[in-house]
């Protein structure tokens, strides 16, 4: 997972509500094209007739518009990432090089999975989402400071956001839960060794 502390980028606004994980990446693509999640991300919206194999882009879709090319921040609608607990949904977004999602609300499991894929989900009031979307359309650069937990808008307004301290640490260090667990492997092995002595019946295969 890529670590980052500060992000400076234009933002692409797409505030359609209730975008579910099955629309972010379909089950068909997850099964047939697991190595090309970035190509098929948002397939129902991104391609004409929802067919990524034909490759005909829907130029009305914000992520396809040339002025937003290279954006690492996406401003999203309410309840983004709702639906099934599909870890591949934030993975597909990460493979498109997005590092921050700014919205009013997210699917709870999707939000947790974002952190594991190096994506920061920021929750703000709807009025602020509307304002940021307007600023994004003017193509100004936003700054997201992970250490200070602030967004600096293109017109230099400073906006505070909340992030769990543990998740903040993981993003800054480029770690996920597995990496964190493995960093304590010596302590874990020491515990198991002692536990085998103190409670041998737990490890009996009979």
Secondary structure, 3 states (H helix, E strand, C coil): CCCCCEEEECEEEECCCCCEHHHHCCHHHHHHCCCCHHHHCCHHHHEHHHCCCCCCECCCCHHHCHHHCCCCEEEECCCECECCCCHHHHHHHHHCCCCEEEECCECHHHHHHHHHCCCEEEECCHHHHHHHHHHHHCCCCEEEECCCCEEECCCCCEEECCCCHHHHHHHHHCCCHHHHHHCCHHHHHHHHHHHHHHCHHHHCCC
